[in-house]
Amino acid sequence: MKPGFVVWLTGLPGSGKTTIALRLEPELRKQGGPVEVLDGDEIRQNLSKGLGFSREDRETHLKRVTYVAKLLSRNGVAVIAALISPYRSIRDYARNETTNFLEVYVKCSVETCARRDPKGLYKKASSGQITDLTGPQDVYEEPTEPDLVVDTEKLTVEECVTAIQNKLVNLGLI
């Protein structure tokens, strides 16, 4: 059985995490092993329903995702976790709890994310409907030593996916 691994995509809302995850998934499936995408919004609806966006609730949510990623990856699954995960401490926790962990910083400026605004979050934040949006209103601690940076203002989605695949090949994971 091939070893499982966790590709942890972190970045601001609207930076491209989910888009990259959904393009990476079929590419990893071509390698022949099982693949699961753990998308922050989807997991929040099913595993963390009722949690808010306080630091404590965000950490609880991310620890739950880490636990699921750990179970899947130790059983040979390639896990793609697409989560804002705004705190370095929780990303370090995920790294320490799992094996074959690849932290990918999906880099993008707040201004570009606000222009993209695929879910209308930045608009809601600017009108006061949301008061805790990561980036403009709440802290996002940029990774200081990610395993890989993909800048979605400079790279296409395909280039980001290729960079992640190349890193996984270099690590001997695919």
C-alpha positions in Angstrom: 0.0 0.0 0.0 1.3 3.5 -0.9 1.7 5.8 2.0 -1.0 8.3 2.6 -0.3 12.0 2.9 -1.9 15.3 3.7 -1.8 18.4 1.4 -2.9 21.2 3.6 -3.9 24.2 1.5 -4.0 27.4 3.7 -4.7 30.9 2.6 -7.2 33.8 2.8 -10.8 33.4 1.7 -11.0 33.6 -2.1 -7.3 32.8 -2.6 -8.0 29.7 -4.6 -7.7 26.8 -2.1 -10.9 25.0 -3.1 -10.3 25.5 -6.8 -6.8 24.1 -6.5 -8.1 21.2 -4.4 -10.8 20.2 -6.9 -8.3 20.4 -9.8 -5.6 18.4 -7.8 -8.0 15.6 -6.8 -8.4 14.0 -10.3 -4.7 14.3 -10.9 -3.9 12.4 -7.7 -6.6 9.8 -8.6 -4.7 9.0 -11.7 -1.9 7.7 -9.5 -4.3 4.9 -8.5 -4.9 5.4 -4.9 -7.8 6.8 -2.9 -8.1 10.6 -2.6 -10.3 12.7 -0.3 -10.9 16.4 -0.3 -11.6 18.0 3.1 -13.0 21.4 2.2 -13.4 23.8 5.1 -16.9 25.0 4.3 -18.2 21.4 3.6 -16.6 20.0 6.8 -18.0 22.9 8.8 -21.5 22.0 7.7 -21.2 18.3 8.5 -18.6 17.9 11.3 -18.5 21.3 13.0 -22.1 22.5 12.6 -22.9 25.0 15.4 -19.4 26.3 15.8 -18.8 30.0 15.3 -15.7 31.9 14.2 -14.1 32.7 17.5 -10.5 31.6 17.9 -11.6 28.7 20.1 -14.3 27.5 17.7 -11.9 27.8 14.7 -9.3 25.7 16.6 -11.9 23.1 17.5 -13.0 22.9 13.9 -9.4 22.6 12.6 -8.5 19.9 15.2 -11.5 17.9 14.0 -10.3 18.2 10.4 -6.8 17.2 11.5 -8.2 14.1 13.2 -10.1 13.0 10.1 -7.0 13.7 7.9 -4.9 11.7 10.3 -7.2 8.7 10.1 -7.5 8.8 6.3 -3.8 9.4 5.6 -2.6 6.6 7.9 -4.8 4.3 5.9 -3.2 5.2 2.6 -5.5 8.0 1.5 -4.2 11.1 -0.2 -5.9 13.9 1.7 -6.3 17.4 0.3 -7.4 19.8 3.1 -8.5 23.2 1.8 -8.9 25.4 4.9 -8.2 29.0 5.8 -6.5 27.7 9.0 -5.5 31.2 10.0 -3.2 30.3 13.0 0.3 29.0 12.7 -0.2 27.0 15.9 -3.0 25.0 14.5 -1.1 24.3 11.2 1.8 23.2 13.4 -0.6 21.0 15.3 -1.9 19.4 12.1 1.7 18.8 10.9 2.6 17.1 14.2 -0.5 15.0 14.3 -0.2 13.6 10.8 2.6 12.0 8.7 3.6 13.0 5.2 2.3 16.5 5.7 2.7 19.2 3.0 1.8 22.7 4.0 0.9 24.7 0.9 0.5 28.5 1.3 -2.0 29.6 -1.3 -0.8 33.2 -1.4 -3.0 36.0 -2.6 -3.4 39.6 -1.5 -6.5 40.7 0.4 -7.3 43.1 -2.4 -7.3 40.4 -5.0 -9.3 38.1 -2.8 -11.8 40.9 -2.3 -12.1 41.4 -6.0 -12.7 37.7 -6.6 -15.1 37.3 -3.7 -16.6 34.1 -4.9 -18.9 33.7 -1.9 -19.7 37.3 -1.3 -17.9 37.3 2.0 -15.8 40.5 1.5 -18.9 42.4 0.4 -20.7 41.2 3.5 -17.7 42.2 5.6 -17.6 45.7 4.1 -21.3 46.2 4.8 -21.0 45.0 8.4 -23.0 41.8 7.9 -19.9 39.9 8.8 -17.5 41.1 11.6 -14.9 38.3 11.7 -13.8 37.7 8.2 -10.2 36.4 8.1 -8.0 38.9 6.4 -9.7 42.3 6.5 -11.3 41.8 10.0 -9.6 38.9 11.7 -6.0 37.7 11.9 -4.4 35.5 9.3 -0.9 34.4 10.3 1.0 33.9 7.1 3.1 30.7 7.1 6.7 31.4 7.9 8.1 28.2 6.5 5.5 26.5 4.3 6.7 23.5 2.3 5.4 25.2 -0.9 4.0 28.6 -1.8 1.7 28.9 -4.8 0.9 32.6 -5.6 -2.5 32.6 -7.3 -2.0 36.2 -8.5 1.0 35.0 -10.6 0.3 31.3 -11.4 -2.7 29.6 -13.1 -4.6 26.9 -11.3 -2.9 24.3 -13.5 0.6 25.7 -12.6 -0.3 25.5 -8.9 -1.5 21.9 -9.3 1.7 21.0 -11.2 3.9 22.6 -8.5 2.1 20.6 -5.8 2.4 17.4 -7.8 6.1 18.1 -8.4 6.7 18.6 -4.7 4.8 15.3 -3.9 7.1 13.5 -6.4 10.2 15.1 -4.9 9.1 13.8 -1.5 8.5 10.3 -2.8 4.8 10.4 -2.0 3.5 9.9 -5.6 
